Amino acid sequence: MNERIYSRYASDLLDHLLRSAEFDMDNSVKKTIAVFRMTGIPVHEHICSIYRSYSQGIRKDWRLSELACSLIILTSDSTSSKIREVQNELLDFYGL
């Protein structure tokens, strides 16, 4: 695994950016994978399924590139104002 490409954990994204019960990480990851496949971007270069150890045991997680992390945020269908705010900030950051 190339550590420079995979720079984010999905759980960290949830813990730090999207503290909302409405956010569906698995659904957003699936949408992001679909976007990568439609555009011909190799999924394995941006999303990797892993398992992490926590005090409660081992849990499935994802390693994400910066691009995958951004797409996961943008493809969220949540109506949460916090998530919408993060989406708008991300779009502003990219000049859209």
N, CA, C and O atoms as a GROMACS GRO file, in nm:
protein
  384
    1MET      N    1   0.084  -0.117   0.000
    1MET     CA    2   0.000   0.000   0.000
    1MET      C    3   0.089   0.124   0.000
    1MET      O    4   0.185   0.133   0.077
    2ASN      N    5   0.057   0.217  -0.085
    2ASN     CA    6   0.133   0.341  -0.093
    2ASN      C    7   0.080   0.439   0.011
    2ASN      O    8  -0.029   0.494  -0.006
    3GLU      N    9   0.156   0.462   0.117
    3GLU     CA   10   0.111   0.547   0.227
    3GLU      C   11   0.091   0.692   0.185
    3GLU      O   12   0.014   0.764   0.248
    4ARG      N   13   0.158   0.736   0.080
    4ARG     CA   14   0.140   0.875   0.035
    4ARG      C   15   0.005   0.894  -0.031
    4ARG      O   16  -0.050   1.004  -0.026
    5ILE      N   17  -0.049   0.791  -0.094
    5ILE     CA   18  -0.178   0.801  -0.161
    5ILE      C   19  -0.291   0.792  -0.060
    5ILE      O   20  -0.382   0.875  -0.062
    6TYR      N   21  -0.287   0.693   0.028
    6TYR     CA   22  -0.392   0.673   0.128
    6TYR      C   23  -0.359   0.758   0.250
    6TYR      O   24  -0.276   0.720   0.332
    7SER      N   25  -0.423   0.872   0.260
    7SER     CA   26  -0.388   0.964   0.367
    7SER      C   27  -0.498   0.985   0.470
    7SER      O   28  -0.477   1.059   0.566
    8ARG      N   29  -0.613   0.922   0.453
    8ARG     CA   30  -0.725   0.942   0.544
    8ARG      C   31  -0.789   0.809   0.583
    8ARG      O   32  -0.789   0.714   0.504
    9TYR      N   33  -0.842   0.801   0.704
    9TYR     CA   34  -0.925   0.689   0.747
    9TYR      C   35  -1.071   0.734   0.740
    9TYR      O   36  -1.103   0.847   0.778
   10ALA      N   37  -1.157   0.649   0.693
   10ALA     CA   38  -1.298   0.683   0.684
   10ALA      C   39  -1.354   0.716   0.822
   10ALA      O   40  -1.430   0.812   0.835
   11SER      N   41  -1.317   0.641   0.922
   11SER     CA   42  -1.368   0.667   1.057
   11SER      C   43  -1.322   0.803   1.109
   11SER      O   44  -1.397   0.870   1.180
   12ASP      N   45  -1.200   0.844   1.075
   12ASP     CA   46  -1.152   0.976   1.116
   12ASP      C   47  -1.233   1.085   1.049
   12ASP      O   48  -1.263   1.188   1.110
   13LEU      N   49  -1.269   1.063   0.924
   13LEU     CA   50  -1.352   1.157   0.851
   13LEU      C   51  -1.486   1.175   0.923
   13LEU      O   52  -1.533   1.287   0.941
   14LEU      N   53  -1.544   1.065   0.963
   14LEU     CA   54  -1.670   1.072   1.037
   14LEU      C   55  -1.652   1.139   1.172
   14LEU      O   56  -1.730   1.225   1.212
   15ASP      N   57  -1.547   1.100   1.242
   15ASP     CA   58  -1.525   1.152   1.377
   15ASP      C   59  -1.497   1.303   1.378
   15ASP      O   60  -1.540   1.373   1.470
   16HIS      N   61  -1.426   1.351   1.278
   16HIS     CA   62  -1.382   1.490   1.280
   16HIS      C   63  -1.465   1.585   1.194
   16HIS      O   64  -1.477   1.703   1.228
   17LEU      N   65  -1.522   1.537   1.086
   17LEU     CA   66  -1.595   1.626   0.995
   17LEU      C   67  -1.746   1.607   0.997
   17LEU      O   68  -1.821   1.704   0.985
   18LEU      N   69  -1.790   1.485   1.011
   18LEU     CA   70  -1.930   1.455   0.985
   18LEU      C   71  -1.998   1.387   1.103
   18LEU      O   72  -2.050   1.276   1.089
   19ARG      N   73  -1.997   1.450   1.216
   19ARG     CA   74  -2.058   1.391   1.337
   19ARG      C   75  -2.209   1.396   1.326
   19ARG      O   76  -2.276   1.472   1.395
   20SER      N   77  -2.260   1.314   1.236
   20SER     CA   78  -2.403   1.314   1.211
   20SER      C   79  -2.451   1.171   1.194
   20SER      O   80  -2.391   1.092   1.121
   21ALA      N   81  -2.559   1.138   1.261
   21ALA     CA   82  -2.616   1.004   1.249
   21ALA      C   83  -2.675   0.981   1.111
   21ALA      O   84  -2.696   0.867   1.070
   22GLU      N   85  -2.703   1.090   1.038
   22GLU     CA   86  -2.764   1.079   0.905
   22GLU      C   87  -2.664   1.036   0.797
   22GLU      O   88  -2.705   0.986   0.692
   23PHE      N   89  -2.537   1.054   0.823
   23PHE     CA   90  -2.437   1.026   0.720
   23PHE      C   91  -2.418   0.876   0.703
   23PHE      O   92  -2.394   0.805   0.800
   24ASP      N   93  -2.429   0.829   0.579
   24ASP     CA   94  -2.416   0.687   0.547
   24ASP      C   95  -2.284   0.666   0.474
   24ASP      O   96  -2.276   0.682   0.352
   25MET      N   97  -2.180   0.630   0.550
   25MET     CA   98  -2.046   0.614   0.492
   25MET      C   99  -2.043   0.508   0.384
   25MET      O  100  -1.988   0.531   0.276
   26ASP      N  101  -2.102   0.392   0.410
   26ASP     CA  102  -2.097   0.284   0.310
   26ASP      C  103  -2.161   0.325   0.179
   26ASP      O  104  -2.109   0.294   0.072
   27ASN      N  105  -2.274   0.393   0.186
   27ASN     CA  106  -2.342   0.439   0.064
   27ASN      C  107  -2.257   0.542  -0.010
   27ASN      O  108  -2.247   0.536  -0.133
   28SER      N  109  -2.196   0.634   0.062
   28SER     CA  110  -2.111   0.734  -0.002
   28SER      C  111  -1.986   0.672  -0.063
   28SER      O  112  -1.940   0.715  -0.169
   29VAL      N  113  -1.930   0.570   0.004
   29VAL     CA  114  -1.814   0.500  -0.053
   29VAL      C  115  -1.855   0.430  -0.183
   29VAL      O  116  -1.782   0.434  -0.282
   30LYS      N  117  -1.972   0.366  -0.183
   30LYS     CA  118  -2.021   0.299  -0.304
   30LYS      C  119  -2.040   0.398  -0.418
   30LYS      O  120  -2.005   0.369  -0.532
   31LYS      N  121  -2.094   0.515  -0.389
   31LYS     CA  122  -2.113   0.618  -0.492
   31LYS      C  123  -1.978   0.666  -0.545
   31LYS      O  124  -1.962   0.687  -0.666
   32THR      N  125  -1.883   0.683  -0.456
   32THR     CA  126  -1.750   0.728  -0.496
   32THR      C  127  -1.682   0.624  -0.584
   32THR      O  128  -1.617   0.659  -0.682
   33ILE      N  129  -1.697   0.497  -0.549
   33ILE     CA  130  -1.643   0.390  -0.633
   33ILE      C  131  -1.707   0.394  -0.770
   33ILE      O  132  -1.638   0.375  -0.871
   34ALA      N  133  -1.838   0.418  -0.777
   34ALA     CA  134  -1.906   0.428  -0.906
   34ALA      C  135  -1.852   0.544  -0.989
   34ALA      O  136  -1.832   0.531  -1.110
   35VAL      N  137  -1.827   0.658  -0.924
   35VAL     CA  138  -1.770   0.773  -0.995
   35VAL      C  139  -1.633   0.738  -1.051
   35VAL      O  140  -1.603   0.769  -1.166
   36PHE      N  141  -1.549   0.673  -0.970
   36PHE     CA  142  -1.417   0.633  -1.018
   36PHE      C  143  -1.427   0.539  -1.137
   36PHE      O  144  -1.355   0.556  -1.235
   37ARG      N  145  -1.516   0.442  -1.130
   37ARG     CA  146  -1.530   0.346  -1.240
   37ARG      C  147  -1.581   0.414  -1.367
   37ARG      O  148  -1.534   0.383  -1.477
   38MET      N  149  -1.677   0.507  -1.352
   38MET     CA  150  -1.731   0.578  -1.470
   38MET      C  151  -1.625   0.665  -1.536
   38MET      O  152  -1.626   0.683  -1.658
   39THR      N  153  -1.535   0.719  -1.457
   39THR     CA  154  -1.433   0.809  -1.511
   39THR      C  155  -1.303   0.737  -1.547
   39THR      O  156  -1.210   0.799  -1.599
   40GLY      N  157  -1.296   0.608  -1.518
   40GLY     CA  158  -1.175   0.532  -1.551
   40GLY      C  159  -1.062   0.548  -1.451
   40GLY      O  160  -0.949   0.508  -1.479
   41ILE      N  161  -1.091   0.606  -1.336
   41ILE     CA  162  -0.989   0.622  -1.232
   41ILE      C  163  -0.979   0.492  -1.154
   41ILE      O  164  -1.081   0.443  -1.104
   42PRO      N  165  -0.860   0.434  -1.141
   42PRO     CA  166  -0.846   0.308  -1.068
   42PRO      C  167  -0.887   0.321  -0.921
   42PRO      O  168  -0.828   0.398  -0.845
   43VAL      N  169  -0.988   0.246  -0.882
   43VAL     CA  170  -1.041   0.251  -0.746
   43VAL      C  171  -0.934   0.216  -0.645
   43VAL      O  172  -0.922   0.282  -0.541
   44HIS      N  173  -0.855   0.113  -0.673
   44HIS     CA  174  -0.755   0.066  -0.578
   44HIS      C  175  -0.648   0.169  -0.545
   44HIS      O  176  -0.576   0.155  -0.447
   45GLU      N  177  -0.637   0.273  -0.627
   45GLU     CA  178  -0.541   0.378  -0.598
   45GLU      C  179  -0.596   0.484  -0.502
   45GLU      O  180  -0.522   0.572  -0.458
   46HIS      N  181  -0.726   0.475  -0.470
   46HIS     CA  182  -0.788   0.578  -0.388
   46HIS      C  183  -0.868   0.526  -0.269
   46HIS      O  184  -0.890   0.598  -0.172
   47ILE      N  185  -0.914   0.401  -0.277
   47ILE     CA  186  -0.995   0.343  -0.169
   47ILE      C  187  -0.946   0.202  -0.140
   47ILE      O  188  -0.927   0.121  -0.230
   48CYS      N  189  -0.925   0.176  -0.012
   48CYS     CA  190  -0.878   0.044   0.028
   48CYS      C  191  -0.952   0.002   0.155
   48CYS      O  192  -0.955   0.076   0.253
   49SER      N  193  -1.012  -0.116   0.153
   49SER     CA  194  -1.081  -0.170   0.270
   49SER      C  195  -0.977  -0.225   0.367
   49SER      O  196  -0.888  -0.300   0.327
   50ILE      N  197  -0.988  -0.188   0.494
   50ILE     CA  198  -0.894  -0.235   0.596
   50ILE      C  199  -0.970  -0.271   0.723
   50ILE      O  200  -1.091  -0.252   0.731
   51TYR      N  201  -0.898  -0.322   0.822
   51TYR     CA  202  -0.952  -0.348   0.954
   51TYR      C  203  -0.862  -0.279   1.055
   51TYR      O  204  -0.739  -0.288   1.046
   52ARG      N  205  -0.925  -0.208   1.152
   52ARG     CA  206  -0.850  -0.135   1.253
   52ARG      C  207  -0.884  -0.188   1.392
   52ARG      O  208  -0.996  -0.233   1.417
   53SER      N  209  -0.786  -0.182   1.479
   53SER     CA  210  -0.804  -0.226   1.617
   53SER      C  211  -0.846  -0.108   1.704
   53SER      O  212  -0.784  -0.002   1.700
   54TYR      N  213  -0.951  -0.128   1.781
   54TYR     CA  214  -1.002  -0.029   1.876
   54TYR      C  215  -1.011  -0.097   2.012
   54TYR      O  216  -0.996  -0.219   2.022
   55SER      N  217  -1.036  -0.020   2.114
   55SER     CA  218  -1.048  -0.079   2.248
   55SER      C  219  -1.164  -0.178   2.257
   55SER      O  220  -1.162  -0.268   2.341
   56GLN      N  221  -1.266  -0.160   2.170
   56GLN     CA  222  -1.381  -0.251   2.169
   56GLN      C  223  -1.359  -0.372   2.077
   56GLN      O  224  -1.445  -0.459   2.069
   57GLY      N  225  -1.248  -0.377   2.007
   57GLY     CA  226  -1.220  -0.488   1.917
   57GLY      C  227  -1.177  -0.439   1.780
   57GLY      O  228  -1.140  -0.323   1.763
   58ILE      N  229  -1.183  -0.528   1.683
   58ILE     CA  230  -1.144  -0.496   1.546
   58ILE      C  231  -1.267  -0.454   1.467
   58ILE      O  232  -1.374  -0.515   1.480
   59ARG      N  233  -1.252  -0.350   1.385
   59ARG     CA  234  -1.364  -0.295   1.310
   59ARG      C  235  -1.320  -0.267   1.166
   59ARG      O  236  -1.207  -0.226   1.142
   60LYS      N  237  -1.411  -0.290   1.071
   60LYS     CA  238  -1.383  -0.261   0.930
   60LYS      C  239  -1.378  -0.110   0.912
   60LYS      O  240  -1.456  -0.036   0.972
   61ASP      N  241  -1.286  -0.065   0.827
   61ASP     CA  242  -1.270   0.076   0.797
   61ASP      C  243  -1.223   0.088   0.653
   61ASP      O  244  -1.211  -0.011   0.582
   62TRP      N  245  -1.198   0.209   0.612
   62TRP     CA  246  -1.149   0.236   0.476
   62TRP      C  247  -1.029   0.328   0.485
   62TRP      O  248  -1.025   0.417   0.570
   63ARG      N  249  -0.930   0.307   0.397
   63ARG     CA  250  -0.822   0.404   0.378
   63ARG      C  251  -0.860   0.481   0.252
   63ARG      O  252  -0.899   0.421   0.152
   64LEU      N  253  -0.847   0.614   0.256
   64LEU     CA  254  -0.893   0.698   0.147
   64LEU      C  255  -0.786   0.797   0.104
   64LEU      O  256  -0.711   0.849   0.186
   65SER      N  257  -0.781   0.822  -0.026
   65SER     CA  258  -0.697   0.930  -0.077
   65SER      C  259  -0.771   1.061  -0.056
   65SER      O  260  -0.888   1.062  -0.020
   66GLU      N  261  -0.702   1.172  -0.078
   66GLU     CA  262  -0.765   1.303  -0.067
   66GLU      C  263  -0.882   1.316  -0.164
   66GLU      O  264  -0.986   1.372  -0.129
   67LEU      N  265  -0.865   1.265  -0.285
   67LEU     CA  266  -0.973   1.270  -0.385
   67LEU      C  267  -1.093   1.189  -0.340
   67LEU      O  268  -1.206   1.236  -0.350
   68ALA      N  269  -1.070   1.069  -0.291
   68ALA     CA  270  -1.180   0.984  -0.244
   68ALA      C  271  -1.251   1.049  -0.126
   68ALA      O  272  -1.374   1.048  -0.118
   69CYS      N  273  -1.175   1.106  -0.036
   69CYS     CA  274  -1.233   1.173   0.080
   69CYS      C  275  -1.324   1.287   0.035
   69CYS      O  276  -1.435   1.302   0.086
   70SER      N  277  -1.278   1.366  -0.059
   70SER     CA  278  -1.359   1.477  -0.111
   70SER      C  279  -1.485   1.428  -0.179
   70SER      O  280  -1.592   1.485  -0.158
   71LEU      N  281  -1.474   1.324  -0.260
   71LEU     CA  282  -1.592   1.271  -0.330
   71LEU      C  283  -1.692   1.210  -0.233
   71LEU      O  284  -1.813   1.220  -0.254
   72ILE      N  285  -1.644   1.147  -0.128
   72ILE     CA  286  -1.734   1.089  -0.028
   72ILE      C  287  -1.817   1.199   0.037
   72ILE      O  288  -1.937   1.184   0.059
   73ILE      N  289  -1.752   1.310   0.069
   73ILE     CA  290  -1.825   1.422   0.128
   73ILE      C  291  -1.927   1.478   0.028
   73ILE      O  292  -2.042   1.502   0.064
   74LEU      N  293  -1.884   1.497  -0.096
   74LEU     CA  294  -1.971   1.559  -0.196
   74LEU      C  295  -2.088   1.470  -0.237
   74LEU      O  296  -2.193   1.521  -0.276
   75THR      N  297  -2.073   1.338  -0.230
   75THR     CA  298  -2.180   1.248  -0.274
   75THR      C  299  -2.278   1.213  -0.164
   75THR      O  300  -2.371   1.136  -0.186
   76SER      N  301  -2.257   1.267  -0.046
   76SER     CA  302  -2.349   1.238   0.065
   76SER      C  303  -2.487   1.296   0.036
   76SER      O  304  -2.499   1.410  -0.009
   77ASP      N  305  -2.590   1.218   0.063
   77ASP     CA  306  -2.729   1.262   0.044
   77ASP      C  307  -2.788   1.320   0.171
   77ASP      O  308  -2.908   1.350   0.175
   78SER      N  309  -2.710   1.335   0.273
   78SER     CA  310  -2.761   1.378   0.402
   78SER      C  311  -2.822   1.518   0.394
   78SER      O  312  -2.776   1.603   0.319
   79THR      N  313  -2.925   1.539   0.474
   79THR     CA  314  -2.986   1.670   0.482
   79THR      C  315  -2.933   1.749   0.602
   79THR      O  316  -2.981   1.858   0.631
   80SER      N  317  -2.836   1.693   0.670
   80SER     CA  318  -2.776   1.759   0.786
   80SER      C  319  -2.712   1.892   0.745
   80SER      O  320  -2.639   1.898   0.646
   81SER      N  321  -2.740   1.996   0.821
   81SER     CA  322  -2.684   2.127   0.789
   81SER      C  323  -2.532   2.126   0.805
   81SER      O  324  -2.462   2.197   0.732
   82LYS      N  325  -2.481   2.048   0.898
   82LYS     CA  326  -2.335   2.040   0.917
   82LYS      C  327  -2.268   1.978   0.794
   82LYS      O  328  -2.164   2.026   0.749
   83ILE      N  329  -2.327   1.872   0.741
   83ILE     CA  330  -2.270   1.807   0.623
   83ILE      C  331  -2.282   1.899   0.502
   83ILE      O  332  -2.188   1.910   0.423
   84ARG      N  333  -2.396   1.966   0.486
   84ARG     CA  334  -2.414   2.062   0.376
   84ARG      C  335  -2.310   2.173   0.385
   84ARG      O  336  -2.257   2.218   0.284
   85GLU      N  337  -2.281   2.218   0.507
   85GLU     CA  338  -2.180   2.322   0.526
   85GLU      C  339  -2.042   2.274   0.482
   85GLU      O  340  -1.969   2.346   0.415
   86VAL      N  341  -2.007   2.150   0.520
   86VAL     CA  342  -1.878   2.093   0.479
   86VAL      C  343  -1.874   2.078   0.327
   86VAL      O  344  -1.772   2.106   0.265
   87GLN      N  345  -1.985   2.033   0.266
   87GLN     CA  346  -1.990   2.021   0.120
   87GLN      C  347  -1.968   2.156   0.053
   87GLN      O  348  -1.892   2.167  -0.043
   88ASN      N  349  -2.034   2.259   0.102
   88ASN     CA  350  -2.019   2.394   0.044
   88ASN      C  351  -1.879   2.447   0.061
   88ASN      O  352  -1.824   2.510  -0.030
   89GLU      N  353  -1.818   2.424   0.177
   89GLU     CA  354  -1.680   2.467   0.199
   89GLU      C  355  -1.585   2.396   0.103
   89GLU      O  356  -1.492   2.456   0.050
   90LEU      N  357  -1.610   2.268   0.081
   90LEU     CA  358  -1.526   2.190  -0.010
   90LEU      C  359  -1.540   2.243  -0.153
   90LEU      O  360  -1.441   2.259  -0.224
   91LEU      N  361  -1.663   2.270  -0.195
   91LEU     CA  362  -1.686   2.327  -0.328
   91LEU      C  363  -1.620   2.463  -0.343
   91LEU      O  364  -1.561   2.493  -0.447
   92ASP      N  365  -1.629   2.545  -0.239
   92ASP     CA  366  -1.562   2.676  -0.242
   92ASP      C  367  -1.411   2.659  -0.252
   92ASP      O  368  -1.345   2.733  -0.325
   93PHE      N  369  -1.357   2.563  -0.178
   93PHE     CA  370  -1.214   2.537  -0.180
   93PHE      C  371  -1.165   2.504  -0.322
   93PHE      O  372  -1.058   2.548  -0.364
   94TYR      N  373  -1.245   2.425  -0.394
   94TYR     CA  374  -1.211   2.386  -0.531
   94TYR      C  375  -1.254   2.488  -0.634
   94TYR      O  376  -1.233   2.468  -0.753
   95GLY      N  377  -1.314   2.598  -0.589
   95GLY     CA  378  -1.352   2.705  -0.680
   95GLY      C  379  -1.476   2.676  -0.762
   95GLY      O  380  -1.490   2.726  -0.874
   96LEU      N  381  -1.565   2.595  -0.708
   96LEU     CA  382  -1.688   2.559  -0.781
   96LEU      C  383  -1.810   2.625  -0.720
   96LEU      O  384  -1.921   2.606  -0.769
   0.00000   0.00000   0.00000
